[in-house]
């Protein structure tokens, strides 16, 4: 039996600067990304991101311009998406 372990490193760079907003779960100002950006970073569909938000795996802040996902929660829980995709 052969076991292969992989790791992923994500670098987020934004031309317009970062979006800092208060996260309702972290209770502090953190880096936030739009839902579409979160799906691109995680490599899953927008529907999967919304499902993870509704399951409370990702933190969501609702603004007048739409929803923003806490980047900390996205990166900390990326393994949930990886495991789900492997099933």
Helices and strands as residue ranges (DSSP letters): E 19-23, E 28-34, H 35-42, H 46-54, E 60-63, E 66-70, H 71-76, H 78-86
